[in-house]
Structures are given as structure tokens and as C-alpha cells.
Amino acid sequence: MLELMVVIAIILVLLGLAVGRYERSILRSKEVALKQDLVVMRQAIENYTLDKEAAPQSLDDLVSAQYLREIPTDPITHKKDWRLDFENVLLSPEQSGTGISDVHSSSDQVSPFEQTPYSSW
């Protein structure tokens, strides 16, 4: 009976370690997806601005002009609630209007790997 309890205790300890590593790998994959989504959306904003000579006023403008297939879901918040930065920055002399200049996650959480808030990426 004692041997069985020792074996069960060892299995529980190993299971606890495996679950912790699994959760960290899931979080790491969410961060990679967030970074990729931000790169794609920022590139779409820049391309739209240079092509149309006016910055988009919303992410829906990027979808309707087919620069994005759809607005991605934030992998951290699981919503399409991106924080948009609007600035009066012109990317070219021909640009006639200002609008969205950058996009960030709306999450208040801090990355345990990089020690920075997701909203600052």
C-alpha cells in the first residue's frame, strides 16, 4: 500500500510539472499569434495609407478595401477590440487625410516572458 502511495505521489508531481509547461506553451503561442497579427495589421494600415493617400478611419476600412480578409481576434482578450492610435502623421506628401497610424492589443495583462504589457507591443 505504501509503494502505491509513493507511485501516485510521483505521478502527481510529474503531472503538475507537465500542466505548468503546457500552460506556458499555450501562452507563448498566443503571444506569437498576437505579434503576427500586429505585423499584418500595421502593414495593411501602411499599404492602405500609401495606396489611397489617406489613412483608414477604422479597421473595417481595411476589410472593405480588401487589405485584410477580416479583422483578427486578439488572442489575449479573445475579442476584436483592438486599441487604435490616431495621429496626424503623413507617410507621403500626397497623403490628404490622417487616421489610424498604429494598432495595439487592448489587454492590460503583462507578458510573463518579456515583462511588458501587451498593449505596448
N, C-alpha and C positions, 0 to 999 in steps of 0.2 A: 504494500500500500504506500509506503514511504517513497519507494522508487517511482511509482506512478505520479505522485505529487511533485517530485523533483522534475520529472519529464514534462509535466503540464506547466510548471513554472518556467522552465526553459523555453517551451513553445510560446508562452505568453510574452516573455521578454523579447523574443525574436519577432513575434508578430507586431509588438509595439514599435520596434525599430523599423520594420517594413512599412507600416502605416505612415510613420513620420516622413520617411523618404518618398513615399508615393505622393503625399500631400505637397511636399516641396517641389516635386517634379511637375505636378499639375499647375502649381502657381508659376513656376518657371515658364511653362508652355503658354500660360495666359499672358505673361509679360512679353514673350517673343511675339505673340499674335498682336498685342497692343502696339508694339514698336512698328511692326509691319503695316498695320492699319494706319498709323500716323504718317508713315512714309508715303503710302499710297495716296492718302487724302491730301497731304501737303503738296505732292507732285501734281495732283489733279487741280488744286487751287491755283498753283503757279501756271500750269498749262492753260487753264480757262482764262486766267487774267491776261496772259500774253496773247492768246488767240482772239479773245473778244474785246481786248483793250479796255476792259472794265472788270473789277474783281466781283466774284459771286456774292450775292447778298445772303444766301443760305446754302446749306449743303444740298438742299433739293434742287437748286440751280445746277449743281454738278451732275445730278442724276438726270434731270430733264435734258441737259445738253450732251448726255452720254459720256461724260468724263469718268463717271462711276456707274457701275451697274446698279448698285443700291448703297444706301448709307450703311456702313458696317455697324454691328453691335459692339459696344465697348466690352471687351472680355472681362474687365474687372467689375463693372457695375451691372453687366448683362442688360443694358438699355442702350438706346440710340440717343443718349443725352450728352453729346459732346459739348465741351466748352469752346466757344469760338472767340477769337481775338479779331477785333475790327480796328484797323489803323488807316491813317491817311498816307500810306506809303505807295508810291508809284513804282512799278517794276520797269516801265519803259516810258519814254517821252510821249508816246502816242496814247498812253492809257488815259481814258477820260473819266473813270469813276473809281472810287475806292469801295472797299467792302471787307470781306473776310481775308485776313492775312495769315492766320495760323489756327490750328485746332489742337486741343488737348483733351485728355480724359477728365471727366467731371468727378472722379473718385477722390476722396480725401485721404485714402489709405497711403501708407508709405511702403515702398518696396523693401522687403527684408534683405534682398540681395544687394541693392545699390544704395540703400539708405536715403532715398529721395522720394518725395511724393509723386505719385503717378500723374498728378495734374501739372507737374513741371516738365514732363517729357515732351 
